[in-house]
Amino acid sequence: MTDFLNNLFDFSNLLRFAVDLVLVLLIGLLVGHERHVSGKTMGERSMIILIIGSYLFAYASLRCGIDHSRVIAQIVTGVGFIGAGIIFKKGEKDIINLTTAILVWTVAALGVLVGIGLRVEAILAAFVVYLILRVRKRRKENDSEKQEDRNV
């Protein structure tokens, strides 16, 4: 029975797939939570689904033995199209959701990194992205407080 199951399922690949899936879920949750807390357009669910989709395309291209560079190029193009749909112009100068659109592209890249086996790099990049988002938010909050103090 064990031989049958081993032949039917490649347990080492299934285990790697499951671990990677949990990893991309956590990365998507990390970045998406920051966006949700900041009241931005895309939150946890959107980021998690986006990163899982990118991961699945990259993983499938490697498992099928096809040219994964072509699949990755299509991910970049497709996600760029999604990002373009998120950006809005308000008035003469204000552009809304630009950071979110760029983040969509970056989260897709993180999914690709995990999909091609660069897990540690994906984790490090995810934390750098998260830190950049958090530091910039604190700086904006401090600038707003200083402006309010001047107005009083």
Secondary structure as UniProt FT lines:
FT   HELIX           2..8
FT   HELIX           11..37
FT   TURN            38..39
FT   HELIX           44..64
FT   HELIX           68..86
FT   STRAND          88..90
FT   TURN            91..93
FT   STRAND          94..96
FT   HELIX           98..115
FT   TURN            116..117
FT   HELIX           119..151
//
